[in-house]
Amino acid sequence: MKKITHAVIPVAGFGTRMLPLSKSVPKELLPLGNRPAIHYVVEEAIAAGIKHIVLVGHAQKSAIENYFDVNAELDNQLRHKGKNELADSLNWLPDDVTVSMIRQGKALGLGHAVLAARPIIGEHDFAVLLPDVVLDPFTTDAATDNLAFMIDAFHKDNHSQILVDKVADEDVHKYGIAKLSGAGNVDEQADVNVSFKVAGFVEKPSLAEAPSKLAVVGRYVFSNQIFDYLANTTASVGGEIQLTDAIDALISKYGVNVTTMCGDSYDAGDMRSYMQAFIYFAEQQLADEE
Ligand code: G1P
């Protein structure tokens, strides 16, 4: 089996929860401390061994693409002024990492966005990182934790892996929620990178309908077969093609594991949580400078 080196990051959404900021600035480029949110997500992917990143975007969000490109004019100007260190810091993507952009075209949901990356991903197994979720880079080690752990786990048993974390009752309706197989008190599961089989997922259930409190956090490692299931998935919740439905189909044929999250995550796609994240990232970075 070939090592996982490809990742899909869907960035086409308008970010209605972040209006008015997201009206003209893609929500993925809003700052967390001194960098845009998506910078940390891409760094996390690279630290986990990803070499090819596919952004699934939208015509109005080309500023994201530009962030990962070299701005030759700016580079020349900075070097001309002797600001070589600053110029170097802008070209931080490693030479062996490529970031490409493909457009989703129609806003038909997360499952549809992932499927849009198929022409670039081809036959590879791949990771998916949802950029609304930013894992705390100050308390976790992206080279070994979470996504890196899931990639290792995938290589051990060839089961797709989905990162989950326990959420509060009032947040259950915002997420895909895991249905667990087997006995035991699911909510008492060890909270650091444990991988085990899952029976299915329910997308954004009410608290009464939720099969557990373990929510999909926005990191996935998929075997390539998910594309076939996505291609056959019809619209459901919210009139959208849901990734969760294709995962359920994958589970019934091949089995899928959940991995419990290590460290903290922030929802940078929700105004309240984004503001808390901004303060936290800024405080950490200011403390580092002192
Ligand atoms: C998506 C997924 C959901 C997951 C969530 C994580 O929902 O469909 O299963 O829990 O991301 O952020 P969205 O937030 O795009 O509505």
Residues whose N, C-alpha, C, O or C-beta is under 5 A from the ligand:
A	BS01	G1P	K174 Y175 G176 V216 V217 G218
